[in-house]
Amino acid sequence: MRPPMLSDEMRYKLMRLLEENPGMSQRDVARELGISLGKVNYCLQALMRKGWIKATNFKNSQNKAAYMYLLTPRGVEQKANLALEYLQIKMREYENLRAEIEQIRKEAGQYEQQA
């Protein structure tokens, strides 16, 4: 069985979240992104293999060993590239949605005039 693919969108969202909250637990990441704990672990491992993030041990407030996930310089660069790609995708989606809304408004206006 092939492992699940890690989309650019998920890479970007995960890297953005970790950059803002490096000490966030995998469970909290899963909750925040709405994905399974297993998928978070898979994504983190993939990003570490690419050299985009590194994990360092630290003691959290409950005296348990935890990890802090830090973007590497290469990871920061890749996150910036992913941000540009994600922005372009979202802008296209926005423009398509705006055109669709305009079309629906025209159709609704035609029906109002007929009624």
Steps between C-alpha positions, in 0.01 A plus 500: 500500500634844401537760775264798480616799296586820683341791313667837468203652681549268798876565500437874504233488772712273719815707454311824569348353816836368625675827427242680716487227770823293498417324828155389389432130559414269212157451657439877502622528139257224399214680675593837348533368144208257525708195407590177677790468740652239268489742207670770710776255589537397135516865387756593765719204406479597131598861576791382716624268224497796260700703752229766529439456873695358790373363828671576829414357843386719784315456828143625491306639796372156604860375539473275195743486212361680196625628168540845362470513122713770341518601137850476359632783278414280202155442650440875535589541131272214398216637713532833320480321162200299615333819627528657154359190333218475756418868453479459123267200538276685746491809277385286204237336720387844617473634144305192388268529798450873439409434135259225606335729756461771235338249263261384772409862580417561134286185488324594824435850362342354188267287711403799718407702190284215369312457828 
